[in-house]
Amino acid sequence: MREKVIQILEDVCESDEIRDNADVDLFEAGLLDSLGTVSLLIEIEKVFGLKLGPTDITHEQVATVDNLVAFLESKGIRA
């Protein structure tokens, strides 16, 4: 699943920095903003079938690759 999450984030953020530094805070680095978060949620639904609204996820839960993977796993996503 981690690889799928990285691919989604690379597409949404339009940067390969995520692959090089999976610990980067996407918001602090300017790679993700509120519009990007909505795009991320749309991609998560397409790839994993998990429908989430912007109020269903926190900034912290999508700030890094590991945080997003942990969040998806907490929702029962295994891939």
N, CA, C and O atoms as a Maestro MAE file, in Angstrom:
{
 s_m_m2io_version
 :::
 2.0.0
}

f_m_ct {
 s_m_title
 :::
 protein
 m_atom[316] {
  # First column is atom index #
  i_m_mmod_type
  r_m_x_coord
  r_m_y_coord
  r_m_z_coord
  i_m_residue_number
  s_m_chain_name
  s_m_pdb_residue_name
  s_m_pdb_atom_name
  i_m_atomic_number
  :::
  1 25 0.822 -1.192 0.000 1 A "MET " " N  " 7
  2 3 0.000 0.000 0.000 1 A "MET " " CA " 6
  3 2 0.869 1.259 0.000 1 A "MET " " C  " 6
  4 15 0.518 2.255 -0.634 1 A "MET " " O  " 8
  5 25 1.979 1.219 0.696 2 A "ARG " " N  " 7
  6 3 2.845 2.395 0.785 2 A "ARG " " CA " 6
  7 2 3.214 2.923 -0.611 2 A "ARG " " C  " 6
  8 15 3.202 4.131 -0.851 2 A "ARG " " O  " 8
  9 25 3.541 1.998 -1.525 3 A "GLU " " N  " 7
  10 3 3.919 2.415 -2.880 3 A "GLU " " CA " 6
  11 2 2.748 3.094 -3.585 3 A "GLU " " C  " 6
  12 15 2.943 4.087 -4.286 3 A "GLU " " O  " 8
  13 25 1.545 2.577 -3.410 4 A "LYS " " N  " 7
  14 3 0.363 3.206 -4.015 4 A "LYS " " CA " 6
  15 2 0.147 4.600 -3.446 4 A "LYS " " C  " 6
  16 15 -0.183 5.527 -4.185 4 A "LYS " " O  " 8
  17 25 0.329 4.755 -2.152 5 A "VAL " " N  " 7
  18 3 0.162 6.062 -1.509 5 A "VAL " " CA " 6
  19 2 1.197 7.047 -2.055 5 A "VAL " " C  " 6
  20 15 0.869 8.197 -2.350 5 A "VAL " " O  " 8
  21 25 2.428 6.600 -2.185 6 A "ILE " " N  " 7
  22 3 3.475 7.465 -2.738 6 A "ILE " " CA " 6
  23 2 3.121 7.879 -4.162 6 A "ILE " " C  " 6
  24 15 3.277 9.047 -4.517 6 A "ILE " " O  " 8
  25 25 2.649 6.947 -4.979 7 A "GLN " " N  " 7
  26 3 2.270 7.282 -6.355 7 A "GLN " " CA " 6
  27 2 1.134 8.292 -6.394 7 A "GLN " " C  " 6
  28 15 1.163 9.232 -7.188 7 A "GLN " " O  " 8
  29 25 0.137 8.103 -5.542 8 A "ILE " " N  " 7
  30 3 -0.982 9.048 -5.487 8 A "ILE " " CA " 6
  31 2 -0.474 10.427 -5.097 8 A "ILE " " C  " 6
  32 15 -0.825 11.423 -5.730 8 A "ILE " " O  " 8
  33 25 0.346 10.489 -4.063 9 A "LEU " " N  " 7
  34 3 0.856 11.789 -3.599 9 A "LEU " " CA " 6
  35 2 1.744 12.446 -4.644 9 A "LEU " " C  " 6
  36 15 1.702 13.665 -4.809 9 A "LEU " " O  " 8
  37 25 2.545 11.661 -5.349 10 A "GLU " " N  " 7
  38 3 3.372 12.232 -6.420 10 A "GLU " " CA " 6
  39 2 2.494 12.862 -7.491 10 A "GLU " " C  " 6
  40 15 2.798 13.948 -7.986 10 A "GLU " " O  " 8
  41 25 1.415 12.191 -7.849 11 A "ASP " " N  " 7
  42 3 0.506 12.722 -8.864 11 A "ASP " " CA " 6
  43 2 -0.202 13.977 -8.374 11 A "ASP " " C  " 6
  44 15 -0.259 14.980 -9.085 11 A "ASP " " O  " 8
  45 25 -0.740 13.922 -7.160 12 A "VAL " " N  " 7
  46 3 -1.498 15.051 -6.628 12 A "VAL " " CA " 6
  47 2 -0.585 16.252 -6.381 12 A "VAL " " C  " 6
  48 15 -0.948 17.386 -6.693 12 A "VAL " " O  " 8
  49 25 0.594 16.003 -5.825 13 A "CYS " " N  " 7
  50 3 1.517 17.093 -5.484 13 A "CYS " " CA " 6
  51 2 2.390 17.506 -6.660 13 A "CYS " " C  " 6
  52 15 3.078 18.526 -6.608 13 A "CYS " " O  " 8
  53 25 2.357 16.708 -7.717 14 A "GLU " " N  " 7
  54 3 3.178 16.967 -8.904 14 A "GLU " " CA " 6
  55 2 4.648 17.137 -8.531 14 A "GLU " " C  " 6
  56 15 5.318 18.068 -8.977 14 A "GLU " " O  " 8
  57 25 5.133 16.206 -7.695 15 A "SER " " N  " 7
  58 3 6.517 16.256 -7.240 15 A "SER " " CA " 6
  59 2 7.002 14.860 -6.908 15 A "SER " " C  " 6
  60 15 6.254 14.040 -6.375 15 A "SER " " O  " 8
  61 25 8.266 14.593 -7.229 16 A "ASP " " N  " 7
  62 3 8.858 13.320 -6.840 16 A "ASP " " CA " 6
  63 2 9.627 13.450 -5.531 16 A "ASP " " C  " 6
  64 15 10.272 12.499 -5.088 16 A "ASP " " O  " 8
  65 25 9.559 14.623 -4.912 17 A "GLU " " N  " 7
  66 3 10.213 14.841 -3.620 17 A "GLU " " CA " 6
  67 2 9.689 13.872 -2.563 17 A "GLU " " C  " 6
  68 15 10.407 13.513 -1.630 17 A "GLU " " O  " 8
  69 25 8.450 13.456 -2.713 18 A "ILE " " N  " 7
  70 3 7.826 12.553 -1.748 18 A "ILE " " CA " 6
  71 2 8.556 11.215 -1.736 18 A "ILE " " C  " 6
  72 15 8.780 10.642 -0.670 18 A "ILE " " O  " 8
  73 25 8.921 10.723 -2.893 19 A "ARG " " N  " 7
  74 3 9.632 9.445 -2.982 19 A "ARG " " CA " 6
  75 2 11.019 9.571 -2.357 19 A "ARG " " C  " 6
  76 15 11.491 8.644 -1.699 19 A "ARG " " O  " 8
  77 25 11.663 10.697 -2.558 20 A "ASP " " N  " 7
  78 3 13.003 10.912 -2.036 20 A "ASP " " CA " 6
  79 2 13.009 11.166 -0.530 20 A "ASP " " C  " 6
  80 15 13.994 10.869 0.147 20 A "ASP " " O  " 8
  81 25 11.910 11.716 -0.004 21 A "ASN " " N  " 7
  82 3 11.843 12.067 1.413 21 A "ASN " " CA " 6
  83 2 10.423 11.816 1.911 21 A "ASN " " C  " 6
  84 15 9.613 12.740 1.987 21 A "ASN " " O  " 8
  85 25 10.127 10.576 2.245 22 A "ALA " " N  " 7
  86 3 8.777 10.197 2.654 22 A "ALA " " CA " 6
  87 2 8.368 10.819 3.991 22 A "ALA " " C  " 6
  88 15 7.191 10.790 4.352 22 A "ALA " " O  " 8
  89 25 9.327 11.381 4.724 23 A "ASP " " N  " 7
  90 3 9.018 12.012 6.006 23 A "ASP " " CA " 6
  91 2 8.693 13.500 5.877 23 A "ASP " " C  " 6
  92 15 8.375 14.156 6.868 23 A "ASP " " O  " 8
  93 25 8.773 14.023 4.671 24 A "VAL " " N  " 7
  94 3 8.527 15.449 4.467 24 A "VAL " " CA " 6
  95 2 7.088 15.785 4.855 24 A "VAL " " C  " 6
  96 15 6.156 15.061 4.505 24 A "VAL " " O  " 8
  97 25 6.918 16.891 5.582 25 A "ASP " " N  " 7
  98 3 5.575 17.383 5.889 25 A "ASP " " CA " 6
  99 2 5.072 18.063 4.621 25 A "ASP " " C  " 6
  100 15 5.595 19.101 4.214 25 A "ASP " " O  " 8
  101 25 4.067 17.478 4.008 26 A "LEU " " N  " 7
  102 3 3.590 17.935 2.702 26 A "LEU " " CA " 6
  103 2 3.064 19.357 2.735 26 A "LEU " " C  " 6
  104 15 3.192 20.087 1.752 26 A "LEU " " O  " 8
  105 25 2.477 19.758 3.846 27 A "PHE " " N  " 7
  106 3 1.946 21.114 3.961 27 A "PHE " " CA " 6
  107 2 3.059 22.123 4.180 27 A "PHE " " C  " 6
  108 15 3.086 23.172 3.536 27 A "PHE " " O  " 8
  109 25 3.982 21.814 5.089 28 A "GLU " " N  " 7
  110 3 5.101 22.724 5.361 28 A "GLU " " CA " 6
  111 2 5.989 22.912 4.142 28 A "GLU " " C  " 6
  112 15 6.539 23.992 3.926 28 A "GLU " " O  " 8
  113 25 6.129 21.854 3.344 29 A "ALA " " N  " 7
  114 3 6.966 21.917 2.145 29 A "ALA " " CA " 6
  115 2 6.253 22.587 0.974 29 A "ALA " " C  " 6
  116 15 6.852 22.802 -0.080 29 A "ALA " " O  " 8
  117 25 4.967 22.919 1.160 30 A "GLY " " N  " 7
  118 3 4.219 23.565 0.093 30 A "GLY " " CA " 6
  119 2 3.787 22.608 -1.010 30 A "GLY " " C  " 6
  120 15 3.425 23.040 -2.104 30 A "GLY " " O  " 8
  121 25 3.825 21.316 -0.726 31 A "LEU " " N  " 7
  122 3 3.450 20.323 -1.727 31 A "LEU " " CA " 6
  123 2 1.957 20.017 -1.723 31 A "LEU " " C  " 6
  124 15 1.418 19.520 -2.712 31 A "LEU " " O  " 8
  125 25 1.289 20.314 -0.609 32 A "LEU " " N  " 7
  126 3 -0.126 20.009 -0.488 32 A "LEU " " CA " 6
  127 2 -0.824 21.173 0.197 32 A "LEU " " C  " 6
  128 15 -0.324 21.725 1.177 32 A "LEU " " O  " 8
  129 25 -1.986 21.536 -0.331 33 A "ASP " " N  " 7
  130 3 -2.814 22.579 0.274 33 A "ASP " " CA " 6
  131 2 -4.240 22.046 0.341 33 A "ASP " " C  " 6
  132 15 -4.471 20.863 0.092 33 A "ASP " " O  " 8
  133 25 -5.194 22.907 0.675 34 A "SER " " N  " 7
  134 3 -6.569 22.428 0.850 34 A "SER " " CA " 6
  135 2 -7.152 21.873 -0.449 34 A "SER " " C  " 6
  136 15 -7.852 20.861 -0.422 34 A "SER " " O  " 8
  137 25 -6.879 22.506 -1.566 35 A "LEU " " N  " 7
  138 3 -7.357 21.991 -2.855 35 A "LEU " " CA " 6
  139 2 -6.681 20.663 -3.185 35 A "LEU " " C  " 6
  140 15 -7.320 19.739 -3.688 35 A "LEU " " O  " 8
  141 25 -5.405 20.579 -2.902 36 A "GLY " " N  " 7
  142 3 -4.681 19.333 -3.114 36 A "GLY " " CA " 6
  143 2 -5.209 18.209 -2.236 36 A "GLY " " C  " 6
  144 15 -5.229 17.048 -2.643 36 A "GLY " " O  " 8
  145 25 -5.638 18.565 -1.025 37 A "THR " " N  " 7
  146 3 -6.204 17.561 -0.124 37 A "THR " " CA " 6
  147 2 -7.484 16.982 -0.703 37 A "THR " " C  " 6
  148 15 -7.719 15.777 -0.615 37 A "THR " " O  " 8
  149 25 -8.306 17.829 -1.292 38 A "VAL " " N  " 7
  150 3 -9.534 17.344 -1.938 38 A "VAL " " CA " 6
  151 2 -9.172 16.419 -3.104 38 A "VAL " " C  " 6
  152 15 -9.792 15.368 -3.272 38 A "VAL " " O  " 8
  153 25 -8.197 16.791 -3.892 39 A "SER " " N  " 7
  154 3 -7.739 15.938 -4.996 39 A "SER " " CA " 6
  155 2 -7.211 14.609 -4.465 39 A "SER " " C  " 6
  156 15 -7.440 13.556 -5.061 39 A "SER " " O  " 8
  157 25 -6.510 14.668 -3.349 40 A "LEU " " N  " 7
  158 3 -5.994 13.456 -2.715 40 A "LEU " " CA " 6
  159 2 -7.132 12.533 -2.299 40 A "LEU " " C  " 6
  160 15 -7.064 11.322 -2.513 40 A "LEU " " O  " 8
  161 25 -8.169 13.097 -1.712 41 A "LEU " " N  " 7
  162 3 -9.316 12.289 -1.287 41 A "LEU " " CA " 6
  163 2 -10.014 11.635 -2.471 41 A "LEU " " C  " 6
  164 15 -10.474 10.497 -2.376 41 A "LEU " " O  " 8
  165 25 -10.093 12.352 -3.579 42 A "ILE " " N  " 7
  166 3 -10.692 11.793 -4.797 42 A "ILE " " CA " 6
  167 2 -9.856 10.612 -5.294 42 A "ILE " " C  " 6
  168 15 -10.407 9.584 -5.688 42 A "ILE " " O  " 8
  169 25 -8.552 10.755 -5.278 43 A "GLU " " N  " 7
  170 3 -7.669 9.675 -5.735 43 A "GLU " " CA " 6
  171 2 -7.728 8.479 -4.792 43 A "GLU " " C  " 6
  172 15 -7.689 7.334 -5.241 43 A "GLU " " O  " 8
  173 25 -7.820 8.735 -3.494 44 A "ILE " " N  " 7
  174 3 -7.941 7.642 -2.524 44 A "ILE " " CA " 6
  175 2 -9.211 6.846 -2.802 44 A "ILE " " C  " 6
  176 15 -9.211 5.617 -2.731 44 A "ILE " " O  " 8
  177 25 -10.283 7.547 -3.115 45 A "GLU " " N  " 7
  178 3 -11.530 6.855 -3.440 45 A "GLU " " CA " 6
  179 2 -11.375 6.010 -4.705 45 A "GLU " " C  " 6
  180 15 -11.838 4.870 -4.754 45 A "GLU " " O  " 8
  181 25 -10.720 6.572 -5.730 46 A "LYS " " N  " 7
  182 3 -10.525 5.837 -6.983 46 A "LYS " " CA " 6
  183 2 -9.669 4.594 -6.785 46 A "LYS " " C  " 6
  184 15 -9.994 3.523 -7.297 46 A "LYS " " O  " 8
  185 25 -8.590 4.733 -6.054 47 A "VAL " " N  " 7
  186 3 -7.624 3.646 -5.919 47 A "VAL " " CA " 6
  187 2 -8.043 2.614 -4.874 47 A "VAL " " C  " 6
  188 15 -7.931 1.410 -5.100 47 A "VAL " " O  " 8
  189 25 -8.529 3.098 -3.726 48 A "PHE " " N  " 7
  190 3 -8.814 2.200 -2.610 48 A "PHE " " CA " 6
  191 2 -10.303 1.979 -2.358 48 A "PHE " " C  " 6
  192 15 -10.674 1.107 -1.571 48 A "PHE " " O  " 8
  193 25 -11.160 2.758 -3.017 49 A "GLY " " N  " 7
  194 3 -12.597 2.601 -2.828 49 A "GLY " " CA " 6
  195 2 -13.112 3.159 -1.513 49 A "GLY " " C  " 6
  196 15 -14.218 2.830 -1.086 49 A "GLY " " O  " 8
  197 25 -12.313 4.002 -0.867 50 A "LEU " " N  " 7
  198 3 -12.694 4.603 0.416 50 A "LEU " " CA " 6
  199 2 -13.172 6.025 0.179 50 A "LEU " " C  " 6
  200 15 -12.393 6.898 -0.204 50 A "LEU " " O  " 8
  201 25 -14.447 6.250 0.408 51 A "LYS " " N  " 7
  202 3 -15.030 7.581 0.197 51 A "LYS " " CA " 6
  203 2 -14.854 8.405 1.467 51 A "LYS " " C  " 6
  204 15 -15.340 8.040 2.538 51 A "LYS " " O  " 8
  205 25 -14.146 9.530 1.324 52 A "LEU " " N  " 7
  206 3 -13.884 10.438 2.442 52 A "LEU " " CA " 6
  207 2 -14.212 11.859 2.024 52 A "LEU " " C  " 6
  208 15 -13.947 12.263 0.892 52 A "LEU " " O  " 8
  209 25 -14.780 12.598 2.930 53 A "GLY " " N  " 7
  210 3 -14.979 14.022 2.717 53 A "GLY " " CA " 6
  211 2 -13.880 14.791 3.419 53 A "GLY " " C  " 6
  212 15 -13.171 14.228 4.253 53 A "GLY " " O  " 8
  213 25 -13.725 16.066 3.100 54 A "PRO " " N  " 7
  214 3 -12.679 16.871 3.723 54 A "PRO " " CA " 6
  215 2 -12.760 16.917 5.247 54 A "PRO " " C  " 6
  216 15 -11.740 17.116 5.908 54 A "PRO " " O  " 8
  217 25 -13.939 16.740 5.810 55 A "THR " " N  " 7
  218 3 -14.055 16.775 7.269 55 A "THR " " CA " 6
  219 2 -13.808 15.409 7.902 55 A "THR " " C  " 6
  220 15 -13.829 15.285 9.127 55 A "THR " " O  " 8
  221 25 -13.576 14.386 7.085 56 A "ASP " " N  " 7
  222 3 -13.344 13.035 7.589 56 A "ASP " " CA " 6
  223 2 -11.873 12.758 7.884 56 A "ASP " " C  " 6
  224 15 -11.529 11.694 8.397 56 A "ASP " " O  " 8
  225 25 -11.015 13.709 7.560 57 A "ILE " " N  " 7
  226 3 -9.581 13.500 7.708 57 A "ILE " " CA " 6
  227 2 -8.939 14.805 8.187 57 A "ILE " " C  " 6
  228 15 -9.357 15.896 7.800 57 A "ILE " " O  " 8
  229 25 -7.931 14.674 9.023 58 A "THR " " N  " 7
  230 3 -7.270 15.866 9.551 58 A "THR " " CA " 6
  231 2 -5.981 16.159 8.789 58 A "THR " " C  " 6
  232 15 -5.445 15.308 8.079 58 A "THR " " O  " 8
  233 25 -5.517 17.357 8.955 59 A "HIS " " N  " 7
  234 3 -4.245 17.794 8.374 59 A "HIS " " CA " 6
  235 2 -3.139 16.821 8.792 59 A "HIS " " C  " 6
  236 15 -2.336 16.392 7.964 59 A "HIS " " O  " 8
  237 25 -3.107 16.485 10.062 60 A "GLU " " N  " 7
  238 3 -2.088 15.585 10.601 60 A "GLU " " CA " 6
  239 2 -2.116 14.214 9.916 60 A "GLU " " C  " 6
  240 15 -1.065 13.623 9.670 60 A "GLU " " O  " 8
  241 25 -3.293 13.716 9.613 61 A "GLN " " N  " 7
  242 3 -3.435 12.381 9.030 61 A "GLN " " CA " 6
  243 2 -2.920 12.293 7.599 61 A "GLN " " C  " 6
  244 15 -2.662 11.193 7.109 61 A "GLN " " O  " 8
  245 25 -2.767 13.408 6.928 62 A "VAL " " N  " 7
  246 3 -2.258 13.388 5.556 62 A "VAL " " CA " 6
  247 2 -0.957 14.168 5.405 62 A "VAL " " C  " 6
  248 15 -0.504 14.398 4.283 62 A "VAL " " O  " 8
  249 25 -0.353 14.575 6.508 63 A "ALA " " N  " 7
  250 3 0.839 15.417 6.450 63 A "ALA " " CA " 6
  251 2 2.063 14.689 5.905 63 A "ALA " " C  " 6
  252 15 2.920 15.313 5.280 63 A "ALA " " O  " 8
  253 25 2.158 13.380 6.131 64 A "THR " " N  " 7
  254 3 3.300 12.602 5.638 64 A "THR " " CA " 6
  255 2 2.801 11.286 5.046 64 A "THR " " C  " 6
  256 15 1.652 10.892 5.243 64 A "THR " " O  " 8
  257 25 3.676 10.632 4.330 65 A "VAL " " N  " 7
  258 3 3.347 9.328 3.749 65 A "VAL " " CA " 6
  259 2 2.959 8.346 4.855 65 A "VAL " " C  " 6
  260 15 1.936 7.668 4.763 65 A "VAL " " O  " 8
  261 25 3.785 8.277 5.897 66 A "ASP " " N  " 7
  262 3 3.510 7.322 6.980 66 A "ASP " " CA " 6
  263 2 2.184 7.619 7.671 66 A "ASP " " C  " 6
  264 15 1.442 6.696 8.007 66 A "ASP " " O  " 8
  265 25 1.883 8.886 7.885 67 A "ASN " " N  " 7
  266 3 0.614 9.247 8.522 67 A "ASN " " CA " 6
  267 2 -0.564 8.803 7.659 67 A "ASN " " C  " 6
  268 15 -1.545 8.266 8.174 67 A "ASN " " O  " 8
  269 25 -0.470 9.022 6.360 68 A "LEU " " N  " 7
  270 3 -1.561 8.650 5.467 68 A "LEU " " CA " 6
  271 2 -1.717 7.130 5.399 68 A "LEU " " C  " 6
  272 15 -2.838 6.622 5.407 68 A "LEU " " O  " 8
  273 25 -0.609 6.410 5.334 69 A "VAL " " N  " 7
  274 3 -0.671 4.949 5.324 69 A "VAL " " CA " 6
  275 2 -1.324 4.450 6.613 69 A "VAL " " C  " 6
  276 15 -2.191 3.577 6.570 69 A "VAL " " O  " 8
  277 25 -0.916 4.996 7.754 70 A "ALA " " N  " 7
  278 3 -1.493 4.591 9.044 70 A "ALA " " CA " 6
  279 2 -2.986 4.893 9.085 70 A "ALA " " C  " 6
  280 15 -3.765 4.084 9.588 70 A "ALA " " O  " 8
  281 25 -3.395 6.045 8.564 71 A "PHE " " N  " 7
  282 3 -4.810 6.404 8.540 71 A "PHE " " CA " 6
  283 2 -5.596 5.408 7.693 71 A "PHE " " C  " 6
  284 15 -6.647 4.924 8.113 71 A "PHE " " O  " 8
  285 25 -5.089 5.104 6.504 72 A "LEU " " N  " 7
  286 3 -5.799 4.172 5.621 72 A "LEU " " CA " 6
  287 2 -5.891 2.785 6.251 72 A "LEU " " C  " 6
  288 15 -6.921 2.119 6.151 72 A "LEU " " O  " 8
  289 25 -4.811 2.355 6.898 73 A "GLU " " N  " 7
  290 3 -4.841 1.059 7.580 73 A "GLU " " CA " 6
  291 2 -5.878 1.061 8.712 73 A "GLU " " C  " 6
  292 15 -6.542 0.053 8.951 73 A "GLU " " O  " 8
  293 25 -6.013 2.198 9.406 74 A "SER " " N  " 7
  294 3 -6.996 2.289 10.491 74 A "SER " " CA " 6
  295 2 -8.415 2.195 9.958 74 A "SER " " C  " 6
  296 15 -9.333 1.853 10.703 74 A "SER " " O  " 8
  297 25 -8.608 2.492 8.690 75 A "LYS " " N  " 7
  298 3 -9.904 2.396 8.029 75 A "LYS " " CA " 6
  299 2 -10.122 1.027 7.386 75 A "LYS " " C  " 6
  300 15 -11.120 0.805 6.701 75 A "LYS " " O  " 8
  301 25 -9.181 0.119 7.613 76 A "GLY " " N  " 7
  302 3 -9.336 -1.234 7.098 76 A "GLY " " CA " 6
  303 2 -8.808 -1.451 5.700 76 A "GLY " " C  " 6
  304 15 -9.043 -2.508 5.114 76 A "GLY " " O  " 8
  305 25 -8.102 -0.483 5.152 77 A "ILE " " N  " 7
  306 3 -7.558 -0.608 3.807 77 A "ILE " " CA " 6
  307 2 -6.276 -1.425 3.885 77 A "ILE " " C  " 6
  308 15 -5.362 -1.088 4.638 77 A "ILE " " O  " 8
  309 25 -6.213 -2.475 3.119 78 A "ARG " " N  " 7
  310 3 -5.013 -3.309 3.024 78 A "ARG " " CA " 6
  311 2 -4.774 -3.559 1.538 78 A "ARG " " C  " 6
  312 15 -5.632 -4.101 0.841 78 A "ARG " " O  " 8
  313 25 -3.632 -3.169 1.080 79 A "ALA " " N  " 7
  314 3 -3.352 -3.395 -0.344 79 A "ALA " " CA " 6
  315 2 -1.876 -3.593 -0.563 79 A "ALA " " C  " 6
  316 15 -1.443 -3.797 -1.697 79 A "ALA " " O  " 8
  :::
 }
 m_bond[315] {
  # First column is bond index #
  i_m_from
  i_m_to
  i_m_order
  :::
  1 1 2 1
  2 2 3 1
  3 3 4 2
  4 3 5 1
  5 5 6 1
  6 6 7 1
  7 7 8 2
  8 7 9 1
  9 9 10 1
  10 10 11 1
  11 11 12 2
  12 11 13 1
  13 13 14 1
  14 14 15 1
  15 15 16 2
  16 15 17 1
  17 17 18 1
  18 18 19 1
  19 19 20 2
  20 19 21 1
  21 21 22 1
  22 22 23 1
  23 23 24 2
  24 23 25 1
  25 25 26 1
  26 26 27 1
  27 27 28 2
  28 27 29 1
  29 29 30 1
  30 30 31 1
  31 31 32 2
  32 31 33 1
  33 33 34 1
  34 34 35 1
  35 35 36 2
  36 35 37 1
  37 37 38 1
  38 38 39 1
  39 39 40 2
  40 39 41 1
  41 41 42 1
  42 42 43 1
  43 43 44 2
  44 43 45 1
  45 45 46 1
  46 46 47 1
  47 47 48 2
  48 47 49 1
  49 49 50 1
  50 50 51 1
  51 51 52 2
  52 51 53 1
  53 53 54 1
  54 54 55 1
  55 55 56 2
  56 55 57 1
  57 57 58 1
  58 58 59 1
  59 59 60 2
  60 59 61 1
  61 61 62 1
  62 62 63 1
  63 63 64 2
  64 63 65 1
  65 65 66 1
  66 66 67 1
  67 67 68 2
  68 67 69 1
  69 69 70 1
  70 70 71 1
  71 71 72 2
  72 71 73 1
  73 73 74 1
  74 74 75 1
  75 75 76 2
  76 75 77 1
  77 77 78 1
  78 78 79 1
  79 79 80 2
  80 79 81 1
  81 81 82 1
  82 82 83 1
  83 83 84 2
  84 83 85 1
  85 85 86 1
  86 86 87 1
  87 87 88 2
  88 87 89 1
  89 89 90 1
  90 90 91 1
  91 91 92 2
  92 91 93 1
  93 93 94 1
  94 94 95 1
  95 95 96 2
  96 95 97 1
  97 97 98 1
  98 98 99 1
  99 99 100 2
  100 99 101 1
  101 101 102 1
  102 102 103 1
  103 103 104 2
  104 103 105 1
  105 105 106 1
  106 106 107 1
  107 107 108 2
  108 107 109 1
  109 109 110 1
  110 110 111 1
  111 111 112 2
  112 111 113 1
  113 113 114 1
  114 114 115 1
  115 115 116 2
  116 115 117 1
  117 117 118 1
  118 118 119 1
  119 119 120 2
  120 119 121 1
  121 121 122 1
  122 122 123 1
  123 123 124 2
  124 123 125 1
  125 125 126 1
  126 126 127 1
  127 127 128 2
  128 127 129 1
  129 129 130 1
  130 130 131 1
  131 131 132 2
  132 131 133 1
  133 133 134 1
  134 134 135 1
  135 135 136 2
  136 135 137 1
  137 137 138 1
  138 138 139 1
  139 139 140 2
  140 139 141 1
  141 141 142 1
  142 142 143 1
  143 143 144 2
  144 143 145 1
  145 145 146 1
  146 146 147 1
  147 147 148 2
  148 147 149 1
  149 149 150 1
  150 150 151 1
  151 151 152 2
  152 151 153 1
  153 153 154 1
  154 154 155 1
  155 155 156 2
  156 155 157 1
  157 157 158 1
  158 158 159 1
  159 159 160 2
  160 159 161 1
  161 161 162 1
  162 162 163 1
  163 163 164 2
  164 163 165 1
  165 165 166 1
  166 166 167 1
  167 167 168 2
  168 167 169 1
  169 169 170 1
  170 170 171 1
  171 171 172 2
  172 171 173 1
  173 173 174 1
  174 174 175 1
  175 175 176 2
  176 175 177 1
  177 177 178 1
  178 178 179 1
  179 179 180 2
  180 179 181 1
  181 181 182 1
  182 182 183 1
  183 183 184 2
  184 183 185 1
  185 185 186 1
  186 186 187 1
  187 187 188 2
  188 187 189 1
  189 189 190 1
  190 190 191 1
  191 191 192 2
  192 191 193 1
  193 193 194 1
  194 194 195 1
  195 195 196 2
  196 195 197 1
  197 197 198 1
  198 198 199 1
  199 199 200 2
  200 199 201 1
  201 201 202 1
  202 202 203 1
  203 203 204 2
  204 203 205 1
  205 205 206 1
  206 206 207 1
  207 207 208 2
  208 207 209 1
  209 209 210 1
  210 210 211 1
  211 211 212 2
  212 211 213 1
  213 213 214 1
  214 214 215 1
  215 215 216 2
  216 215 217 1
  217 217 218 1
  218 218 219 1
  219 219 220 2
  220 219 221 1
  221 221 222 1
  222 222 223 1
  223 223 224 2
  224 223 225 1
  225 225 226 1
  226 226 227 1
  227 227 228 2
  228 227 229 1
  229 229 230 1
  230 230 231 1
  231 231 232 2
  232 231 233 1
  233 233 234 1
  234 234 235 1
  235 235 236 2
  236 235 237 1
  237 237 238 1
  238 238 239 1
  239 239 240 2
  240 239 241 1
  241 241 242 1
  242 242 243 1
  243 243 244 2
  244 243 245 1
  245 245 246 1
  246 246 247 1
  247 247 248 2
  248 247 249 1
  249 249 250 1
  250 250 251 1
  251 251 252 2
  252 251 253 1
  253 253 254 1
  254 254 255 1
  255 255 256 2
  256 255 257 1
  257 257 258 1
  258 258 259 1
  259 259 260 2
  260 259 261 1
  261 261 262 1
  262 262 263 1
  263 263 264 2
  264 263 265 1
  265 265 266 1
  266 266 267 1
  267 267 268 2
  268 267 269 1
  269 269 270 1
  270 270 271 1
  271 271 272 2
  272 271 273 1
  273 273 274 1
  274 274 275 1
  275 275 276 2
  276 275 277 1
  277 277 278 1
  278 278 279 1
  279 279 280 2
  280 279 281 1
  281 281 282 1
  282 282 283 1
  283 283 284 2
  284 283 285 1
  285 285 286 1
  286 286 287 1
  287 287 288 2
  288 287 289 1
  289 289 290 1
  290 290 291 1
  291 291 292 2
  292 291 293 1
  293 293 294 1
  294 294 295 1
  295 295 296 2
  296 295 297 1
  297 297 298 1
  298 298 299 1
  299 299 300 2
  300 299 301 1
  301 301 302 1
  302 302 303 1
  303 303 304 2
  304 303 305 1
  305 305 306 1
  306 306 307 1
  307 307 308 2
  308 307 309 1
  309 309 310 1
  310 310 311 1
  311 311 312 2
  312 311 313 1
  313 313 314 1
  314 314 315 1
  315 315 316 2
  :::
 }
}
